[in-house]
Amino acid sequence: MVKIAIASASSQLAREVLDALVATKRHEIIALVRKDPTIYPSLPGVTWVQTTCQDKAELVRLFKGVETVLSFAPVHLDVGNAIQKRLIDAAVEAGVKRFAPSEWATGVKMELALDGIPWYAGKLEVAHYLEEINKEKKVIEYTRFQVGIFMNYLAHPHKTANHITTMSFLFDLENQQAMLVEGSLDDVTVWTTIQDIATVVARAVDYEGEWPAVGGIAGSRITVGELLRIAESIGRPFTVNWLKKEDVEAIEWKSEWYEGIDLRNAPPERFQQFMSVAVQGILIGISRGAYDVSNEWNKLLPDYEFTQVGDFVKKIWGGK
């Protein structure tokens, strides 16, 4: 049995991971939330705790006896990464063994694409902070769970997860259309289902060996061209909006588009404003390898079979 604390436990992905952990019937879980804990469901082994994560002493108290802290904090809302650094510092002081920062997306090449996806800059800064505090001697074990793109987006508008809200993202299989950059067909991406992510995290909590600092979870590695062919296999050829790479890279990001804005609760027009350019920024990330994540956890859990894009698309959409 492992005692676990989950920061930003109300986030959609955190809820999926929480469900997977509860299903093991093996853990005691402290779910940290900002809102009134009584609005969340009663789950076996789970204690919902209201906190702003602003008080380090409070966090140290909450983390006493905890072995693993999982963070799902929205990095673009964490000014100066103060909350995640406070979580880390409190975990170290409380004697927590393991910490997972809020990654859950791009791989190690993200650094090459921050001009296109600047809202992820905090992920890199927190990673550097973890490296720094462990430089002289290891004070806390950690892994950066990197998963690529949620494969469940390819099922939109079909519901394929309990908590994750999907959207038409790059590939719209319902309307058989896509937005891509010219010359990108050989670019490699990784797509991982929410279910695979949650299951691997639950198994990682029980993993007896040392966590790898970079913890890639590579569900299905596939080129843009291969994915386009799979998508077209369910019906008519895709209509592709081909963007010129130089036009996409010329976009000048404005920090007010994303800093301090909770996109989960933003008005529809603000969310659409962000997504209209965010997709193009993500295309920059794809072209620079940011979404081709590594496979450390695949190697550590060799018996686990990950869902492949072709199988997923066929299951949801059928074929010709």
N, C-alpha and C positions, 0 to 999 in steps of 0.2 A: 504493500500500500504506500502510495506517495501522496504527500500533501502538496497541493498546487495552488498558486495564486494566479488569477487571470486579470490583467489590467485592461480597462476598456472592454469589459466582458459583455456589454450590450451590443457591441458592433456585430454586424451580420456574420462575418467570418468567425469571430470569437464564439458566437452562438453555435455555429456548426461544429467547431472543435470541442466546445463544452459538451454538446450532445454525444460526441464520440467518446469523450472521457467518461461521461456518466454511464454510457453503455457497457463499459468494462466492469463496472460495479466494484472497482478496486481503489478508488481514490477519494480523498477528502479535498474539496475544492472551495477556495475563497474567491468569489466573483466580485471584483471591484467595479462599481458603477457610480455615476454622478447623480442619477435620479433616485427617487424614493424606492428602496428595495422591494416594497410590497407590491409593486406593479409587475414584478417578474415572476415567472412560474416557479412553483415549488418543485425542486428536482432532488432526487436522492443523493445525499452526499455533498450538496451544494449549499453554501451560505452566501447570500447576497449582502454585500457591505457597501454602504454609501460613503464615498470619499472623493475629494477633489484632487487627490495625489499632490497637494501642495505642502503638506506637513510631513517632513522626513521622519520625525519621531513617531508619528502615527503609523507610517508605513513600516518602520522597523518593528513596531509592536505587532502589526498585522502579519509580518513575514516570519515571526518567530516560529520555528518548527517547520517552515515551508522548505521543500527541497527544490522546487522548480517554479519560476515565475515566467509566464508567457505574456508578452505585451502586444496589444493590438491598437495602441495609441495612434491616432491620425497624425502623421508627422508634420503635415502642412499647417496644423493648428497648434503645434507645440513650439512656441516661440523660443528660439535659442536651444531647442531640445531639452528644455529645463525639466519637463516632467519625466522623460525617459532617463535622463541622467540621475534624477532624484530616485527613480525606481531602482536603478542600478546601484547607486550608493547605499540605499536602504537595504537592498538585498545583500550586499557585501557585509554591511554592519550586522545584519541579522543572522549571518552564517548560511545564507541560501547557497545551495550547490550549483544550480544551473539557472541561466537566464536566456530567454529568446527575445531579441529586440523586434520591433515592429517592422518587418520586411515584407514578406508575403507577395512579392511581385518579381521585379527584375533581378538579374544575376550580377556577377561581379563587374561586367562591362558597363554597368549603369553609369559609372564615372565618365565614360566617353560620350554620354548622351545627355548630360544634365542641362545643356542649353535647350534641349527639346522637352525634357521632363523635369523642370526645376522644382516641382512640388515634391520630388523624391529626394532632394538634397539632404534632408535630415537623416535619411537612412544611412547615408555614407558617413555623416558626421558622428552618428551614434556608434557606428562600426569602428571608427577611428578611436572613439572614447574607450570602447571596450578593449581595443588593442593596447591603448596607452596604459590603462590601469593594470593590465596583466603583463606589462613589459618586464618588470623586474622579477616578479614571481606571479604565479597564477593565483588570483584572488577569487575568481569565479569562472566556472565553465560556461561557455555560451555557444549557440549556433544561430546562424542567420538563415532562417527558413526561406528559401527563394524558390518560387513555384512557377514563374512565367505568367501566362495569361489563363484566367479561369476558362476551362473548356466549356463550362455550362453556358457561357455566352452564345455558343454556337447553336444552342437549343432554343433561344429566344424566339417567340414569346412563351414557349412551353416551360412549365415549372419543373425543374429537375433538382431542386435543393429546398431544404426546409426554411431557410432564413435569407439566403442570398437573393437580392433583386437583380435580375439580368437586364440587358439592353442589347439592341443591335450594335455590334461592336466590330468594326473592320469588315467582317463577313456577315451579311444579312441573308440567312438561308431561307427565311420566310418569303422574301421578295426577290431572291436570287440576284443580289447586287453586292458590290464590294467597293471599298476605297483603298487604293494601293498606290505605291510610288513606282514610277517607271524604272525598270531595271532591277526590281526587287524579288523576282521569282525564285532566285537561289538563296535569298536571305533565310536564315534558320530561326524558327521560333519554337518555344515549348509551351504546350497547352496541358493543363492539369485539372482534373475534375475536383470540385469541392470535396467530394467524398474521399478521394485519394489523399488530398491534403490533410483532412481531419483524421483519417485513419493513420497516416504516417506520423503525425504529431502525437497521437495517442500512443503509438508504439515507441516513439522516440522517448517519451516520458519514462517508459519502462526499460529502455535500453540500458544495459549494464556497463557497456564500454564508454569511453570518453566521447563526448559530442564533438563533431568537427566544427571548426569556427565558421567555415562556409558550408551551409547545409542545403545544397540543391536538392529539390524534389522534382525530377524530370518525368512528368507523366507521359507525354508523347512529343518527341522531337521531330519536327517536320518543316520542310521548306514552304515558303509562301506559295510557290507553284504547285507543290503536291497537295496543299490544303485546298487550293482553288480547284484542282481536278476532282478531289473528293467531294467538294461542295457541289460541283456541277453534275456529279454522278446521281444526284437525287432528282434531277429534272432537267429543265432547259439550261442552256449556257448562261453564265453570269454576265450581267452588265457591270463592267468595271469602270469606275471613275479613276482614271490614271492621272496622278499628280506628278508634276515635274519636281525632281528632287531639289533643285535650286530654289524653287518657289517655297517648298515646305521649310527648307532650312533658313529662309529669309524672314520667317515669322519672328517678330520681336515680342517676347513675352512680357506682360505687365503683371507685376506681383499682386496687384489688387484683384486680379482674376481668380486667385486661389488662396492667398495668405489670409488667415483668420476667418475663412468662410467654411462653414460646415456644410459640405455639398450634400450630405445625407438629408439635411433639413432645409436646403436652400430653395427659394422660389423657383418654379419651373423655368422661367426665363433666364435666371442666373445660372442654373445648371446647364441649360442648353448653350449659353454663351461659353461656358467653360468647355463643354464637350466638343463644340464645333472646332476648337483649336487644339484641344487635348488629343484628339484622335490623330491629328497631324504630328503633334509632338511625339506620340507613341510610335508613329511610323518612322520618325527619325531614330528613335530608340531601337526599333527593329533593324533598321539598316546598319546600325553600328554594333549589333550583337547583344544589346542589353537584355533581350528577351530570350536568348539562348542560354538557359541556366544549366549549371553543372548537375551532377547526379550522385552526390555523396550519399544521400540517404537510400537511393536505389541500391548502391553497393552494400550498404550496411544491412539492408533488409532484402536479401536476394530472393527470398521466397515470395515476396509480395508482387502480385501482377497488377500493373497499372493499366488503366483504361486507355486505349489508343483512339486517336481522332476518327479513323475510318470506322471503327466499331461503334463509337458514340454517335456519329452522324447517321449511320445506317439504322441504329436502334431508334433514334428520335424521328428521323425523317423518311426512313425507308429508302428504296432505290428504284432505279428504272425497271 
